[in-house]
Amino acid sequence: MRNVVLARVDDRLIHGEVVTAWTPNTKATRIIIIDDDVAKDEFNVRVVKALAPAGTKVFVYNVEKGAEKLMVPGKEGERLLVLAKTPITFDRLVKAGVPLKEVNLGGAGIRNKRQPFINNVALDPDEVLACESLQKAGCRVYYQLVPEQGVVEIDNALKQAKQNFGLE
């Protein structure tokens, strides 16, 4: 598998926190966005590529192609920051055989069935179940907005969200 230095849920994909904090902090050399809808929209692909930090290559794949690309041996010195809009995408990657060790929950706004989950993260019932599925697969899921802030484990939030959505 390639060298994933950060797998992050952020429904904004590439934006200020990713450009000014996460990319330099992780010393990422490439950003891989995995999203079925963005991957099939050429305009959105051009936009996210234009937003990347100078010198950082951006690739956009659907989940199937993303899993395939992550499973090949990486190049020497390569450091990947993988972004997805929802934890469901990372759960699909793990179920496809990608051995992710950790997933960082960043920004995910309230919309549709999403309810507040932890700090500035809102999740819907399927996203809550995806976080639980990731944990059951041995993947640590945690919240951390920016590298300078402390890590918050999601166990209590997960339990509360499951109760709120009647998932227990």
Secondary structure as a PSIPRED ss2 file (coil, helix, strand):
# PSIPRED VFORMAT (PSIPRED V4.0)

   1 M C   1.000  0.000  0.000
   2 R C   1.000  0.000  0.000
   3 N C   1.000  0.000  0.000
   4 V E   0.000  0.000  1.000
   5 V E   0.000  0.000  1.000
   6 L E   0.000  0.000  1.000
   7 A E   0.000  0.000  1.000
   8 R E   0.000  0.000  1.000
   9 V E   0.000  0.000  1.000
  10 D C   1.000  0.000  0.000
  11 D C   1.000  0.000  0.000
  12 R C   1.000  0.000  0.000
  13 L C   1.000  0.000  0.000
  14 I C   1.000  0.000  0.000
  15 H C   1.000  0.000  0.000
  16 G H   0.000  1.000  0.000
  17 E H   0.000  1.000  0.000
  18 V H   0.000  1.000  0.000
  19 V H   0.000  1.000  0.000
  20 T H   0.000  1.000  0.000
  21 A H   0.000  1.000  0.000
  22 W H   0.000  1.000  0.000
  23 T H   0.000  1.000  0.000
  24 P H   0.000  1.000  0.000
  25 N H   0.000  1.000  0.000
  26 T H   0.000  1.000  0.000
  27 K C   1.000  0.000  0.000
  28 A C   1.000  0.000  0.000
  29 T C   1.000  0.000  0.000
  30 R E   0.000  0.000  1.000
  31 I E   0.000  0.000  1.000
  32 I E   0.000  0.000  1.000
  33 I E   0.000  0.000  1.000
  34 I E   0.000  0.000  1.000
  35 D C   1.000  0.000  0.000
  36 D H   0.000  1.000  0.000
  37 D H   0.000  1.000  0.000
  38 V H   0.000  1.000  0.000
  39 A H   0.000  1.000  0.000
  40 K C   1.000  0.000  0.000
  41 D C   1.000  0.000  0.000
  42 E H   0.000  1.000  0.000
  43 F H   0.000  1.000  0.000
  44 N H   0.000  1.000  0.000
  45 V H   0.000  1.000  0.000
  46 R H   0.000  1.000  0.000
  47 V H   0.000  1.000  0.000
  48 V H   0.000  1.000  0.000
  49 K H   0.000  1.000  0.000
  50 A H   0.000  1.000  0.000
  51 L C   1.000  0.000  0.000
  52 A C   1.000  0.000  0.000
  53 P C   1.000  0.000  0.000
  54 A C   1.000  0.000  0.000
  55 G C   1.000  0.000  0.000
  56 T C   1.000  0.000  0.000
  57 K E   0.000  0.000  1.000
  58 V E   0.000  0.000  1.000
  59 F E   0.000  0.000  1.000
  60 V E   0.000  0.000  1.000
  61 Y E   0.000  0.000  1.000
  62 N C   1.000  0.000  0.000
  63 V H   0.000  1.000  0.000
  64 E H   0.000  1.000  0.000
  65 K H   0.000  1.000  0.000
  66 G H   0.000  1.000  0.000
  67 A H   0.000  1.000  0.000
  68 E H   0.000  1.000  0.000
  69 K H   0.000  1.000  0.000
  70 L H   0.000  1.000  0.000
  71 M H   0.000  1.000  0.000
  72 V C   1.000  0.000  0.000
  73 P C   1.000  0.000  0.000
  74 G C   1.000  0.000  0.000
  75 K C   1.000  0.000  0.000
  76 E C   1.000  0.000  0.000
  77 G C   1.000  0.000  0.000
  78 E C   1.000  0.000  0.000
  79 R C   1.000  0.000  0.000
  80 L E   0.000  0.000  1.000
  81 L E   0.000  0.000  1.000
  82 V E   0.000  0.000  1.000
  83 L E   0.000  0.000  1.000
  84 A E   0.000  0.000  1.000
  85 K C   1.000  0.000  0.000
  86 T C   1.000  0.000  0.000
  87 P H   0.000  1.000  0.000
  88 I H   0.000  1.000  0.000
  89 T H   0.000  1.000  0.000
  90 F H   0.000  1.000  0.000
  91 D H   0.000  1.000  0.000
  92 R H   0.000  1.000  0.000
  93 L H   0.000  1.000  0.000
  94 V H   0.000  1.000  0.000
  95 K H   0.000  1.000  0.000
  96 A C   1.000  0.000  0.000
  97 G C   1.000  0.000  0.000
  98 V C   1.000  0.000  0.000
  99 P C   1.000  0.000  0.000
 100 L C   1.000  0.000  0.000
 101 K C   1.000  0.000  0.000
 102 E E   0.000  0.000  1.000
 103 V E   0.000  0.000  1.000
 104 N E   0.000  0.000  1.000
 105 L E   0.000  0.000  1.000
 106 G C   1.000  0.000  0.000
 107 G C   1.000  0.000  0.000
 108 A E   0.000  0.000  1.000
 109 G C   1.000  0.000  0.000
 110 I C   1.000  0.000  0.000
 111 R C   1.000  0.000  0.000
 112 N C   1.000  0.000  0.000
 113 K C   1.000  0.000  0.000
 114 R C   1.000  0.000  0.000
 115 Q E   0.000  0.000  1.000
 116 P E   0.000  0.000  1.000
 117 F E   0.000  0.000  1.000
 118 I E   0.000  0.000  1.000
 119 N C   1.000  0.000  0.000
 120 N C   1.000  0.000  0.000
 121 V E   0.000  0.000  1.000
 122 A E   0.000  0.000  1.000
 123 L E   0.000  0.000  1.000
 124 D C   1.000  0.000  0.000
 125 P H   0.000  1.000  0.000
 126 D H   0.000  1.000  0.000
 127 E H   0.000  1.000  0.000
 128 V H   0.000  1.000  0.000
 129 L H   0.000  1.000  0.000
 130 A H   0.000  1.000  0.000
 131 C H   0.000  1.000  0.000
 132 E H   0.000  1.000  0.000
 133 S H   0.000  1.000  0.000
 134 L H   0.000  1.000  0.000
 135 Q H   0.000  1.000  0.000
 136 K H   0.000  1.000  0.000
 137 A C   1.000  0.000  0.000
 138 G C   1.000  0.000  0.000
 139 C C   1.000  0.000  0.000
 140 R E   0.000  0.000  1.000
 141 V E   0.000  0.000  1.000
 142 Y E   0.000  0.000  1.000
 143 Y E   0.000  0.000  1.000
 144 Q C   1.000  0.000  0.000
 145 L C   1.000  0.000  0.000
 146 V C   1.000  0.000  0.000
 147 P C   1.000  0.000  0.000
 148 E C   1.000  0.000  0.000
 149 Q C   1.000  0.000  0.000
 150 G C   1.000  0.000  0.000
 151 V C   1.000  0.000  0.000
 152 V E   0.000  0.000  1.000
 153 E E   0.000  0.000  1.000
 154 I C   1.000  0.000  0.000
 155 D H   0.000  1.000  0.000
 156 N H   0.000  1.000  0.000
 157 A H   0.000  1.000  0.000
 158 L H   0.000  1.000  0.000
 159 K H   0.000  1.000  0.000
 160 Q H   0.000  1.000  0.000
 161 A H   0.000  1.000  0.000
 162 K H   0.000  1.000  0.000
 163 Q H   0.000  1.000  0.000
 164 N H   0.000  1.000  0.000
 165 F C   1.000  0.000  0.000
 166 G C   1.000  0.000  0.000
 167 L C   1.000  0.000  0.000
 168 E C   1.000  0.000  0.000
